[in-house]
C-alpha cells in the first residue's frame, strides 16, 4: 500500500517528523514497497509493509537524528 502524499502517512510519522523527513520517508517507503515485493527478497518472516517501514525509517535516520532532550527530529 504505497502512500500518495505525506498526509497519507501513518500518524506516528506525521506527528513526529518535520516535513522534509516525511518526504524522505514517503519516497523510501514507496521505493521499498516496489523493491521488496518478492518475499524472497525480505529478511526472515517480515511482511512487505514491515520491510518498507523499516527501510523508510532507516532513510530518515540517514539525514535526521532524534534529540534526547526534546524528542524532536533534527537534521544532522
Number of C-alpha atoms within 10 A of each C-alpha: 10 16 15 11 11 18 12 12 18 10 10 8 17 15 10 14 19 15 11 14 24 22 16 19 27 27 19 20 26 19 15 20 22 13 13 17 15 11 12 9 11 16 10 8 10 12 15 19 17 14 19 27 19 15 19 23 19 15 18 21 18 11 14 19 14 15 10 8 6 7 10 13 18 14 13 9
